[in-house]
Amino acid sequence: MAPDTIHHLLLVAFGCSNHAMVSRTRGFGLMPGQPKVLEFVAKNEGCLQRDIARAYAMDRATVTGVLARMEGAGLIERHPREGDRRALEVRLTDDGRIAAGRVARCGSEVDELACAGMTSDEREALRALLARVIANFEREGERRA
C-alpha cells in the first residue's frame, strides 16, 4: 500500500497534475515549465524573471533557461526595465498570448479532472488548504534564508 503521509500525497498529486498539463500542452509545442510561465506572464505582463522564480519556487537559472527557449520560440520578449537596464521585463508576444489562452483552457480541464465529484465548497476548501500549505513552506524558506 502506498504511503498516505501529506508529503507523499502532495508529491503524487503534483506528479498527476503536472503529467495532465504536460500531455495537453505538448500537443501545441510547449515544453515542461513553459505553461506555468505563460500563465504567470499573462497575468503579470512586464514582470521580472525573479517574480516568476518566486511565484513557482523555481531557481533563477531554471527560469533563465525556460525564458530563453520561450524567447527563441517567439512566445515572449524581454526588454530592459526603464530606470534599471539590468532588469529585464518579460512580455508575451502575439503568439505567446494565443498559447497562454490555450494553457488556460488546459488548466481548466486539469482543475476539473482533479476536482471531479467535489462540491464547490470542497473545491474552495481544497484551494484554501493548499494555499496554507504553500504559505507554511514559504515561511520555512524565509527562516532558512
Backbone as numpy.savetxt, mean C-alpha at the origin, in Angstrom:
# Nx Ny Nz CAx CAy CAz Cx Cy Cz
-2.37 -29.02 13.07 -3.23 -27.82 13.07 -2.33 -26.58 13.07
-2.72 -25.58 12.31 -1.95 -24.35 12.20 -2.06 -23.54 13.50
-0.98 -22.84 13.85 -1.03 -21.99 15.05 -2.14 -20.95 14.94
-2.73 -20.60 16.08 -3.79 -19.59 16.06 -3.38 -18.34 16.83
-2.08 -18.11 16.93 -1.61 -16.90 17.59 -1.90 -15.69 16.70
-1.97 -14.53 17.31 -2.28 -13.31 16.55 -1.24 -13.07 15.46
0.06 -13.20 15.82 1.08 -12.90 14.81 0.99 -13.88 13.63
0.66 -15.14 13.90 0.52 -16.10 12.81 -0.69 -15.74 11.94
-1.81 -15.46 12.57 -3.01 -15.10 11.81 -2.80 -13.84 10.98
-2.07 -12.85 11.54 -1.78 -11.63 10.77 -0.91 -11.96 9.55
0.09 -12.83 9.73 0.95 -13.22 8.61 0.16 -13.93 7.52
-0.70 -14.86 7.92 -1.50 -15.60 6.94 -2.48 -14.66 6.24
-3.15 -13.79 7.01 -4.09 -12.84 6.40 -3.38 -11.93 5.41
-2.19 -11.42 5.80 -1.43 -10.59 4.87 -1.08 -11.37 3.61
-0.60 -12.58 3.77 -0.22 -13.39 2.61 -1.39 -13.62 1.67
-2.54 -13.94 2.22 -3.73 -14.17 1.40 -4.16 -12.88 0.69
-4.19 -11.78 1.41 -4.59 -10.50 0.84 -3.61 -10.07 -0.25
-2.33 -10.20 0.04 -1.30 -9.82 -0.92 -1.39 -10.67 -2.19
-1.57 -11.97 -2.02 -1.70 -12.86 -3.18 -2.92 -12.47 -4.03
-4.03 -12.18 -3.37 -5.24 -11.79 -4.09 -5.02 -10.50 -4.89
-4.32 -9.52 -4.30 -4.06 -8.26 -5.02 -3.07 -8.49 -6.16
-1.99 -9.19 -5.89 -0.97 -9.41 -6.92 -1.56 -10.17 -8.10
-2.36 -11.20 -7.82 -2.93 -11.98 -8.93 -3.87 -11.13 -9.78
-4.54 -10.16 -9.18 -5.45 -9.29 -9.93 -4.70 -8.19 -10.67
-3.70 -7.59 -10.06 -3.02 -6.44 -10.66 -1.91 -6.84 -11.64
-1.41 -8.05 -11.52 -0.39 -8.51 -12.47 -0.96 -8.54 -13.88
-2.26 -8.78 -13.99 -2.93 -8.86 -15.29 -2.84 -7.57 -16.09
-2.63 -6.44 -15.43 -2.45 -5.20 -16.20 -1.06 -4.62 -15.99
-0.09 -5.52 -15.74 1.32 -5.15 -15.81 1.96 -4.60 -14.55
1.29 -4.65 -13.41 1.91 -4.12 -12.19 2.70 -5.21 -11.48
3.80 -4.81 -10.91 4.66 -5.70 -10.14 4.31 -5.56 -8.66
4.66 -6.57 -7.84 4.40 -6.46 -6.40 4.99 -5.16 -5.84
4.25 -4.53 -4.95 4.66 -3.27 -4.35 4.10 -2.05 -5.06
3.85 -2.17 -6.35 3.37 -1.03 -7.12 1.91 -0.67 -6.84
1.01 -1.65 -6.65 -0.38 -1.26 -6.39 -0.55 -0.37 -5.16
0.11 -0.72 -4.05 -0.06 0.10 -2.85 0.53 1.49 -3.03
1.60 1.60 -3.79 2.19 2.92 -4.05 1.24 3.74 -4.92
0.64 3.13 -5.92 -0.34 3.84 -6.74 -1.50 4.34 -5.89
-2.01 3.48 -5.00 -3.11 3.87 -4.12 -2.72 5.08 -3.27
-1.52 5.03 -2.70 -1.09 6.12 -1.82 -0.90 7.42 -2.59
-0.22 7.35 -3.72 0.04 8.57 -4.49 -1.26 9.15 -5.03
-2.21 8.30 -5.41 -3.50 8.80 -5.89 -4.21 9.62 -4.83
-4.04 9.24 -3.56 -4.69 9.96 -2.46 -3.81 11.07 -1.89
-2.53 11.07 -2.25 -1.56 12.02 -1.67 -0.64 12.56 -2.76
-1.25 13.10 -3.81 -0.49 13.63 -4.95 0.56 14.63 -4.46
1.79 14.48 -4.94 2.86 15.38 -4.53 3.56 14.94 -3.25
3.28 13.71 -2.80 3.92 13.20 -1.59 5.40 12.96 -1.84
6.11 12.71 -0.77 7.53 12.41 -0.85 7.75 10.91 -0.66
8.90 10.44 -1.09 9.26 9.03 -0.94 9.14 8.59 0.52
9.58 9.42 1.44 9.53 9.04 2.86 8.09 8.88 3.36
7.15 9.63 2.77 5.73 9.49 3.13 5.22 8.10 2.76
5.61 7.64 1.58 5.21 6.30 1.12 5.83 5.24 2.03
7.12 5.41 2.34 7.80 4.45 3.21 7.12 4.35 4.57
6.78 5.48 5.15 6.10 5.48 6.46 4.72 4.83 6.38
3.97 5.17 5.35 2.60 4.68 5.23 2.53 3.16 5.13
3.55 2.54 4.55 3.52 1.09 4.33 4.62 0.35 5.07
5.26 1.00 6.03 6.32 0.37 6.82 7.36 -0.28 5.90
7.76 0.46 4.87 8.77 -0.01 3.92 10.06 0.78 4.16
11.20 0.15 3.86 12.43 0.93 3.98 12.57 1.79 2.72
13.29 2.89 2.87 13.39 3.87 1.78 14.04 3.29 0.54
15.00 2.39 0.71 15.67 1.79 -0.45 14.68 0.98 -1.29
13.78 0.27 -0.63 12.76 -0.50 -1.34 11.84 0.44 -2.10
11.42 1.51 -1.45 10.55 2.48 -2.11 11.26 3.09 -3.32
12.54 3.40 -3.18 13.30 3.96 -4.29 13.26 3.03 -5.50
13.46 1.74 -5.26 13.43 0.77 -6.36 12.06 0.66 -7.00
11.02 0.61 -6.19 9.66 0.52 -6.71 9.35 1.77 -7.55
9.69 2.94 -7.02 9.42 4.19 -7.75 10.20 4.26 -9.06
11.44 3.79 -9.06 12.24 3.81 -10.29 11.59 2.95 -11.37
11.11 1.76 -10.98 10.44 0.89 -11.96 9.13 1.52 -12.44
8.41 2.16 -11.52 7.14 2.80 -11.90 7.39 4.00 -12.82
8.45 4.72 -12.55 8.78 5.86 -13.41 9.16 5.35 -14.80
9.95 4.28 -14.84 10.33 3.68 -16.12 9.13 3.17 -16.90
8.10 2.74 -16.20 6.88 2.24 -16.85 5.91 3.36 -17.20
6.27 4.60 -16.85 5.43 5.74 -17.19 4.22 5.93 -16.28
4.28 5.38 -15.06 3.15 5.49 -14.13 3.25 6.71 -13.21
4.47 7.12 -12.91 4.70 8.26 -12.02 5.76 9.17 -12.60
5.81 10.36 -12.04 6.89 11.31 -12.32 7.37 11.83 -10.98
8.67 12.11 -10.90 9.23 12.71 -9.68 9.82 14.06 -10.06
9.45 15.07 -9.26 9.92 16.44 -9.51 10.45 17.02 -8.22
11.52 17.84 -8.30 12.03 18.50 -7.10 10.96 19.37 -6.46
10.89 19.32 -5.14 9.94 20.15 -4.39 10.45 21.58 -4.35
9.53 22.49 -4.57 9.90 23.90 -4.52 10.41 24.23 -3.12
11.56 24.85 -3.05 12.15 25.23 -1.77 13.09 24.18 -1.19
13.06 22.95 -1.72 13.96 21.89 -1.25 14.20 20.95 -2.43
15.15 21.29 -3.25 15.39 20.56 -4.50 15.85 19.13 -4.27
16.28 18.80 -3.05 16.68 17.42 -2.75 15.47 16.51 -2.57
14.34 17.07 -2.15 13.12 16.30 -1.93 12.35 16.18 -3.25
12.01 14.96 -3.61 11.29 14.73 -4.86 9.82 14.42 -4.59
8.96 15.22 -5.19 7.52 14.97 -5.10 7.14 13.89 -6.11
6.24 13.01 -5.71 5.79 11.92 -6.58 4.39 12.25 -7.06
4.21 12.20 -8.38 2.91 12.49 -8.99 2.58 11.41 -10.02
1.29 11.13 -10.16 0.85 10.16 -11.16 0.84 10.79 -12.54
1.18 9.97 -13.53 0.98 10.37 -14.92 -0.46 9.99 -15.29
-0.86 10.31 -16.50 -2.19 9.89 -16.96 -2.33 8.37 -16.90
-1.30 7.66 -17.35 -1.33 6.19 -17.28 -1.37 5.73 -15.83
-0.69 6.44 -14.95 -0.72 6.11 -13.52 -2.10 6.28 -12.93
-2.81 7.30 -13.35 -4.18 7.51 -12.86 -5.11 6.37 -13.31
-4.94 5.94 -14.55 -5.74 4.82 -15.05 -5.42 3.56 -14.23
-4.14 3.30 -14.02 -3.73 2.13 -13.24 -4.23 2.23 -11.80
-4.19 3.42 -11.21 -4.67 3.60 -9.84 -6.16 3.29 -9.75
-6.93 3.67 -10.76 -8.35 3.34 -10.79 -8.57 1.84 -10.83
-7.77 1.15 -11.63 -7.86 -0.31 -11.69 -7.50 -0.94 -10.35
-6.45 -0.41 -9.73 -6.02 -0.93 -8.42 -7.13 -0.74 -7.39
-7.78 0.41 -7.42 -8.87 0.67 -6.47 -9.99 -0.36 -6.65
-10.31 -0.68 -7.89 -11.35 -1.70 -8.13 -10.89 -3.07 -7.63
-9.63 -3.41 -7.85 -9.09 -4.68 -7.35 -9.12 -4.70 -5.82
-8.77 -3.58 -5.20 -8.80 -3.49 -3.75 -10.20 -3.71 -3.20
-11.19 -3.17 -3.88 -12.58 -3.38 -3.46 -12.96 -4.86 -3.56
-12.51 -5.51 -4.64 -12.78 -6.95 -4.78 -12.14 -7.74 -3.65
-10.90 -7.41 -3.33 -10.18 -8.13 -2.28 -10.84 -7.87 -0.92
-11.25 -6.63 -0.67 -11.97 -6.32 0.58 -13.24 -7.15 0.69
-13.98 -7.24 -0.41 -15.22 -8.03 -0.40 -14.93 -9.50 -0.14
-13.89 -10.00 -0.76 -13.49 -11.39 -0.54 -13.13 -11.63 0.93
-12.32 -10.73 1.48 -11.87 -10.86 2.87 -13.03 -10.77 3.86
-14.01 -9.97 3.55 -15.11 -9.69 4.50 -16.41 -10.40 4.13
-16.32 -11.39 3.27 -17.53 -12.12 2.87 -18.24 -12.67 4.10
-19.54 -12.44 4.15 -20.34 -12.95 5.26 -20.32 -12.10 6.51
-19.56 -11.02 6.50 -19.50 -10.13 7.67 -20.56 -9.04 7.54
-21.09 -8.64 8.68 -22.01 -7.50 8.68 -21.20 -6.22 8.57
-21.88 -5.12 8.32 -21.16 -3.83 8.25 -20.54 -3.49 9.60
-21.21 -3.85 10.70 -20.63 -3.61 12.03 -19.37 -4.45 12.24
-19.39 -5.69 11.79 -18.20 -6.55 11.91 -17.05 -6.02 11.06
-17.36 -5.54 9.86 -16.32 -4.97 9.00 -15.70 -3.74 9.66
-16.52 -2.90 10.23 -16.01 -1.70 10.90 -15.19 -2.08 12.12
-15.64 -3.08 12.87 -14.89 -3.54 14.04 -13.53 -4.10 13.61
-13.50 -4.87 12.55 -12.23 -5.40 12.04 -11.30 -4.27 11.63
-11.83 -3.30 10.89 -11.01 -2.16 10.47 -10.43 -1.43 11.67
-11.26 -1.19 12.67 -10.82 -0.48 13.87 -9.77 -1.29 14.64
-9.97 -2.58 14.76 -9.01 -3.42 15.48 -7.67 -3.48 14.74
-7.71 -3.61 13.44 -6.46 -3.62 12.68 -5.74 -2.28 12.78
-6.49 -1.18 12.78 -5.87 0.14 12.95 -5.19 0.23 14.31
-5.80 -0.35 15.35 -5.18 -0.35 16.68 -3.92 -1.20 16.69
-3.95 -2.35 16.03 -2.77 -3.21 15.94 -1.63 -2.43 15.29
-1.93 -1.77 14.19 -0.90 -0.98 13.48 -0.35 0.12 14.38
-1.22 0.82 15.07 -0.79 1.90 15.98 0.11 1.34 17.07
-0.20 0.16 17.59 0.65 -0.46 18.61 2.04 -0.73 18.06
2.11 -1.27 16.86 3.42 -1.53 16.26 4.17 -0.23 15.97
3.45 0.79 15.54 4.11 2.08 15.28 4.69 2.66 16.57
3.95 2.56 17.67 4.48 3.04 18.95 5.72 2.27 19.36
5.72 0.99 19.17 6.88 0.16 19.48 8.08 0.59 18.61
7.83 0.86 17.34 8.90 1.31 16.46 9.47 2.65 16.89
8.61 3.55 17.37 9.08 4.85 17.85 9.95 4.69 19.08
9.58 3.78 19.97 10.38 3.57 21.18 11.75 3.00 20.85
11.82 2.17 19.83 13.08 1.52 19.46 13.97 2.42 18.60
13.38 3.45 18.01 14.15 4.34 17.11 15.10 5.23 17.87
